[in-house]
Amino acid sequence: MAEVPVSIAVTIVTYDSAALLARCLDAVAAQTHAPREVVVLDNRSSDASAAIARAHGAVTRLVESPSNTGFAGGQNRAIAATTADWVLTLNPDVVLDPGFLAELAARVASSAASAPARSARSDVAALGTLCGKLLRLGDDGAPVVPPRIDSTGIVFTRSFRHLDRGSEEPDDGRYAIEEPVFGATAAAALYRRAMIDDVSVEGEFFDEAFFAYREDADVAWRAQLLGWDCLYVPTALGYHVRRVLPEQRADVPAMLNRHSVKNRFLMRVKNADAAVWRRCALHGLARDAAVVGGCLVREWSSLPAFADVLRLWPRARRQRALIQAKRRRDGGAIARWFA
C-alpha cells in the first residue's frame, strides 16, 4: 500500500465473524487514506473468519490465536504486530465510510499537539485518541432508516455507568461539532502509538483481565489520568451493528453479562480517586446496590463475577499503584466528566 503522511494501522479481532468480516474489510480497502497495515487476529473461530481474512487483499497479516483471548487480549496482540504511528481498532461489525481515515488523518496532521514529544511528567495535554460518528447499521448491511446514532464517544454518569454518547438518538444534525469527549468506543477508535505505549500497564494496553466489555472505557479513563485527550470528529462516518445495549441485557450472552459486572468494579479499583468518589458516591453506590440485587434476584449467571472481582483485586490494586504514580491530571479535571 502507498505511504501516507499519517501512518495508520487497522487492527481487527474476529471470533465467528464470517457473516460480517468481508463487508468490513471491503470498506477498509476502499479508504481514500490507505492504511499502512491491516492486521486481523482470529480468536480461534469455528467458522470461516480466518479463511476470509487470509483471502482478502486488504489484509497485510493474519494472526491465528490458538485460543480465544477475548477482545482485549486479541487487540493487544494485533496492535503489537503493527508499526504505524496510529492504530485504528475496528470491530468486524463496523463499515467505514470511504473518507473515515482521511478525516481523522487530516485532523491529526493539523493538530499542534501531534508534534511535540512528552516528558514522563509533562502536564501538557496531548491528543491521544480520535473517534468519528458511528451510525446504526442493520443486520442486512444497510444503514438504519431513519438514521440513528450508535456512538459519538464515551460518556460517564455519576452512577459509574459508561454509555455511548447519543446512542439511539436520531441523526438529525445533533453532535455536529468537533469537540473533546471522555473517550472512544473501541469499535472504531484511532489511538496514537505514543499513547498506547504510555498508558499500557504491565505490557497491556487493553486490560486482559477484562476479556471483553468496558475495556475501552477503562483505557479512556486511564488516558485521561495520564493527560491524553480524545477528540470527536463528526465528519468521520462509520456504521455499526450494535448487538449489546443496556435495555437488551436479557438477550446478551451470560458470559458477557458476567464480564460486564466484574469490569464495572475492577475499573473503579484501578482508576477512581477521592475527587471522583466525592462527586459520584451517592449515585454510584445506589447503582452498585441495583447491580448486586439484580444478580441475586434474576441474573444468577452473573453471581460468579463477584468472586472474579475478589480474585483479581490484588492485581487491580497493583495496577492502580502504577497508574496513579504516572498520573498527570488532578482529580477535579477527571471528576468533571462524570455528569
LUMTORNU-186605 format. One record per residue (C-alpha): residue in one letter; x, y, z. Coordinates in steps of 0.5 Angstrom, whole numbers, plus 2048, in hexadecimal, padded with zeros to 3 digits. Example, Ala and Ser with C-alpha at 12.3 -4.5 7.8 and 13.67 -1.06 7.14 Angstrom:
// residues 2
A8197F7810/S81B7FE80E/
//
This chain:
// residues 339
M800800800/A8028077FF/E80680B804/V802810807/P80381780B/V800814812/S80180D812/I7FB808815/A7FB801816/V7F47FE817/T7F37F881C/I7ED7F381C/V7EC7EE820/T7E77E881E/Y7E37E3821/D7DE7DF81D/S7DD7E6819/A7DD7E3812/A7D67E6811/L7D97ED812/L7E07ED810/A7E07ED808/R7DC7F3809/C7E07F780E/L7E77F580A/D7E47F8803/A7E37FE807/V7EA7FE809/A7EC7FD802/A7E8803800/Q7EB808804/T7EE80E801/H7F380F806/A7F6808805/P7F880480C/R80080280C/E7FE7FC80F/V7F77F8811/V7F87F2816/V7F37ED817/L7F37E981D/D7EF7E381E/N7ED7E0824/R7EC7D9822/S7E67DA81F/S7E27D481D/D7DF7D7816/A7E37DA810/S7E57E0813/A7ED7DE813/A7EC7DC80B/I7E87E2809/A7EE7E780C/R7F37E2809/A7F07E3802/H7EE7EB803/G7F37EF7FF/A7F37F5805/V7F67F080A/T7FD7F180B/R7FE7EC810/L7F97E7813/V7FB7E481B/E7F77DE81D/S7F77DD824/P7F77D6827/S7F17D882C/N7EC7DE82D/T7F07E3831/G7EA7E8830/F7E97EF82D/A7EF7F2832/G7F47EC831/G7F37EC82A/Q7F37F3828/N7FA7F482D/R7FD7EE828/A7FA7F1822/I7FD7F8824/A8047F5826/A8047F281E/T8047F981C/T8097FF81B/A805805819/D80480C81D/W7FD80B81E/V7F880581F/L7F180481D/T7EE7FF821/L7E87FC81D/N7E27F781E/P7E17F3818/D7D97F5819/V7DB7FC817/V7DB7FF810/L7DF80580F/D7DD80B80A/P7E380C805/G7E5812808/F7E581080F/L7ED80F810/A7EE81580B/E7EA81A810/L7EE817816/A7F5818813/A7F381F811/R7F2821818/V7F881D81B/A7FC821815/S7F9828817/S7FA82781F/A7FF82A822/A7FF825828/S801820823/A808822822/P80C823829/A80E81D82D/R80C81D834/S81081C83A/A80F81783F/R80B81C844/S80982183F/D803825841/V80182783A/A7FB824836/A7FC820830/L7F881D82B/G7F881582C/T7F1813829/L7EC815824/C7E5812822/G7E081381D/K7D981381D/L7D680C81C/L7CF80B81A/R7CB80581B/L7CC7FF816/G7C67FA815/D7C87F2814/D7C67F380D/G7CC7F780C/A7C87FD80A/P7C880480F/V7C2804813/V7BD809810/P7BB80E813/P7C380E815/R7C480D81D/I7CB80F820/D7CF809823/S7D480D826/T7D8814827/G7DC81282C/I7DC80F833/V7D9813839/F7D9811840/T7D3812845/R7D381484D/S7D180C84E/F7D780A84A/R7D4808844/H7D780983E/L7D380A838/D7D480B830/R7D281382F/G7CC81482B/S7CA80C82B/E7C380B828/E7C2812826/P7C081581F/D7C681781B/D7C281E819/G7C882381A/R7CA822821/Y7D1820823/A7D482481D/I7D9828821/E7E0825821/E7E2825829/P7E582282E/V7E281B831/F7E4817837/G7E6811833/A7E480D82C/T7E180682B/A7E6801829/A7E17FF824/A7E5805820/A7EA808824/L7F080C821/Y7F680B826/R7FC80F826/R80280A827/A80680E82C/M7FF80E830/I7FF80682F/D806806832/D80580B837/V7FE80883A/S80080183A/V8007FE841/E8057F7841/G8057F783A/E7FE7F7839/F7FA7FD835/F7F37FA836/D7F37F683D/E7F27EF83B/A7EF7ED842/F7E97F183F/F7E97EC839/A7E37F0836/Y7DF7F5837/R7E07FC83B/E7E87FB839/D7E7802834/A7E480683A/D7EA80383E/V7EF806839/A7EC80C838/W7EC80D840/R7F380C840/A7F581083B/Q7F181683E/L7F5815844/L7FC815840/G7FA81B83D/W7F8819836/D7F281C832/C7EC81982E/L7E981D828/Y7E381B825/V7E381D81D/P7DC81D81B/T7DE81D813/A7E1816814/L7DB811813/G7DA80A814/Y7D4805815/H7D480081B/V7D07F981C/R7CE7FA823/R7CD7F4827/V7CE7F682E/L7C97FB831/P7C77FC838/E7C07FB837/Q7C17F5834/R7C57F2839/A7C17EC83A/D7C37EA833/V7CA7EB834/P7CE7E4835/A7CF7E283C/M7D77E383B/L7D77EA839/N7D27EC83F/R7D77E9844/H7DD7ED841/S7D87F3841/V7D77F2848/K7DE7F084A/N7E17F6846/R7DD7FB849/F7E07FA850/L7E77F984D/M7E77FF849/R7E680484F/V7EB800853/K7F080284E/N7EE80984D/A7EA80C851/D7EC811856/A7EA81685C/A7E781B858/V7E3816853/W7E0813859/R7DE81985C/R7DA81B856/C7D7814855/A7D781085B/L7CF81185C/H7CD80F855/G7D380A855/L7D180685B/A7CA806859/R7CB803852/D7D07FE856/A7CA7FC85A/A7C67FB854/V7CB7F7850/V7CC7F3856/G7C57F2857/G7C37F0850/C7C87EB850/L7C57E8857/V7BE7E8854/R7BF7E784D/E7C57E7849/W7C87E184D/S7CD7DF848/S7D17E684A/L7D27E4851/P7D97E1850/A7DB7E884E/F7DC7EA855/A7E07E4856/D7E47E6850/V7E57ED853/L7E87EA859/R7ED7E6856/L7EF7EC851/W7EF7F1857/P7F77F1858/R7F87F1851/A7F47F7850/R7F77FB856/R7FE7F9854/Q7FC7FD84D/R7F9802851/A7FF804854/L80380484D/I7FD80884A/Q7FD80D850/A80580E850/K804811849/R7FE815849/R7FF81C846/R7F881F848/D7F582084E/G7EE81D851/G7EA82384F/A7EC823848/I7E981C848/A7E381D84C/R7E0822848/W7DF81D842/F7DA819847/A7D381C846/
//
